[in-house]
Amino acid sequence: MTVSNWWPLALLVLIPVIILLYMLKQKAKEYPFSSSMLWREIYNNIEATKPWEKLKKNLLMILQIVTVLLLIFALMAPYLKRGGRRFDNVILVIDTSASMGIRYNEDRTRLEEAIERACDYVDTLSETAQVTILTSDQEAGIVKSNVTDKSDLRKALREIQGTDLKGDAGTAVSVVQSMANQWEQYEAVFLTDTPVELGSLEAQVINLYTDYQNLSMDYIGYGTEYDEAGNPSLTVIGKITNGTASDVVTDVNLYGDDTLLMVQSVQVPAASSQFFYFQQVDFNGNVLMAEINNKDDLEADNRAYAARKGQGQERVLLVTNDNMFLEKAIVNVSWVDLYKTNQLSAVGKDEEFDLYIFDGMVPDTLPEEGNIIYMNPPPGNGITVSGSITSVNLEFLETEITRYVSGFHFGVSAAREFERPVWADNFISSGSGCVGYFGIDGQRRVAVLGFDLHDSDLALQAEFPILVSNLMDYMMVSGMVSEDYYETGDKIVFNGNLNGSDIRIQNPEGIATTLAAAVETSAYTDTGRAGIYSVSQTVNEVENTEHFVVRFPVEQESHQNGEKTEENETVGEDDKNLSGGRDLRNLIIILILIALAVEWFVYVRQH
């Protein structure tokens, strides 16, 4: 045990004062009595002339001395150390990533449980302990630094909000290590739901992972269908993942601009994903949203959004002999005007297009403007074929254009492997080589796929329209927003008009941010919440507004697997002993109150 203050020992001078008060005779009072009594009390009268008397045992005096001693002890702020150590510097790291929104028990989420444990821990620290609070998800942030006021610390902890960002408490390890290097003794505590690689850092990790039941709405996209009369309607495709150990049947609600459009029931097998479709959707608004109707342990991933683009904004030229699979997939992208030819000579002659798709051929001369997709191209115009392969399985790698299809395998009877340029990323792999790549070559966006759709089963899979939609999103860069959707934590650069007003961005919670107008604005970083965002700018007294989607990171945060903890970790309900020690002041104050009550009782009895 140790104490925080030594100055209260000066109050020990009150002890002899109390003793002297009990040795000092009280002032005599006059009472009438018989004169004969003077002879019997003459000795006592002589003694009464002395100012002091012999100290006698007095319970009130003892109680008052005990009360003063307890008061002095309380002012010294005694502190019962844990394990023989006392920490004057304490760092608390709270994981605020999206998975901390999963329910820990019936009453709290994991984040709420972490905050309550942190508050209880703060209460056990000594008064002189300087506490630093960090949050950690995709990045580490400082909430409080070197604070001793416990009420201020508890308030700051309870004001911490969770995010929809991917990440964990491990992001803060380097920051904590940097702080700890300046102290000889410190205590670092991480409250999280995933194991933390601490390296050389000495710290305690409280792992709040618990088993949970969760469905996630991973994705929705849409395309346009036309009936025989030429009337358009939407087809909406979505994907649900079941993280539970049993089959689940759930209703899926489809909304258009907050109006319920359709409902359907979807059965999702255990520990797998299921695609669903809404067909002939009559909607001409801006935002589509699909929502899982079932309640589960993580609510933030139960919704997915799609922002509609205006009709006919982008012009696409498909150069092909015959590819109905590809043509059909592109036509379903409602914001694309598709033109088709089988003549390479038509390219770049009369009209310019935003995107050129060359199926099985490569032009001798590329158009001056416009992005390009090559399907199963022969060598030429910067494309180098390194070899041919037959009867293999190909895999989509995790990249910007393979969101929600990464890891998917499909078979091809024949394909070409390429030498990937330095400016490109591989997104289709045969295991031994690159079968597809994409990137920015100068000012032009280029994607290359090394197989014919007719030689594969990809066009028959639900992943195919998702891939085409991703490719169209990547290739079509127009307006203020470069992409239709982003993931939480992404930094977004808007394409503003120099002659327009400042750009105004509004997040799903209605909070607005203003950025200066520029051809390319500085990055917008307030993307910690999943949902629909809007960006607007006034040009020539006309306000232009676009919507874009920031998606929940379902692949990283929605379906965790419980992992083995590190040696210094404690897990879930088993850990109830997070403590920096025990402050004895409250206990001593209770004893003081008891001593005062006993003193009052004795005084009443004596008088």
Secondary structure, DSSP 8 states (H G I E B T S, - for coil): -EES--GGGGGGGHHHHHHHHHHB----------TTHHHHTHHHHHHHTSSB------HHHHHHHHHHHHHHHHHT-EEE-BTTB--SEEEEEEE-SGGGGSBSSSS-BHHHHHHHHHHHHHHTS-TT-EEEEEEESSSEEEEEEEE--HHHHHHHHHT----S----GGGGHHHHHHHHTT-SS-EEEEEESS----TT---EEEE-------EEEEEEEEEEEE-TT--EEEEEEEEEEE-SSS-EEEEEEEEETTEEEEEEEEEE-TTSEEEEEEEEE---SSEEEEEE-S--S--TTSEEEEE---TT-EEEEEE-S--HHHHHHHHTSTTEEEEEES-GGGTTTS---SEEEEES---SS--SSSEEEEES--SBTTB-EEEEEEEEEEEE-SSGGGTTTTT-EEEEEEEEEE---TTEEEEEE-SSSEEEEEEEETTEEEEEE-S-GGGBSGGGSTHHHHHHHHHHHHH---SS-S-SEEETT--B-----TTS--EEEE-TTS-EEEE---SS---B----S-EEEEEEEEETTEEEEEEEEEE--HHHHTS-------TTEEEGGG-----S-EE-HHHHHHHHHHHHHHHHHHHHHH-
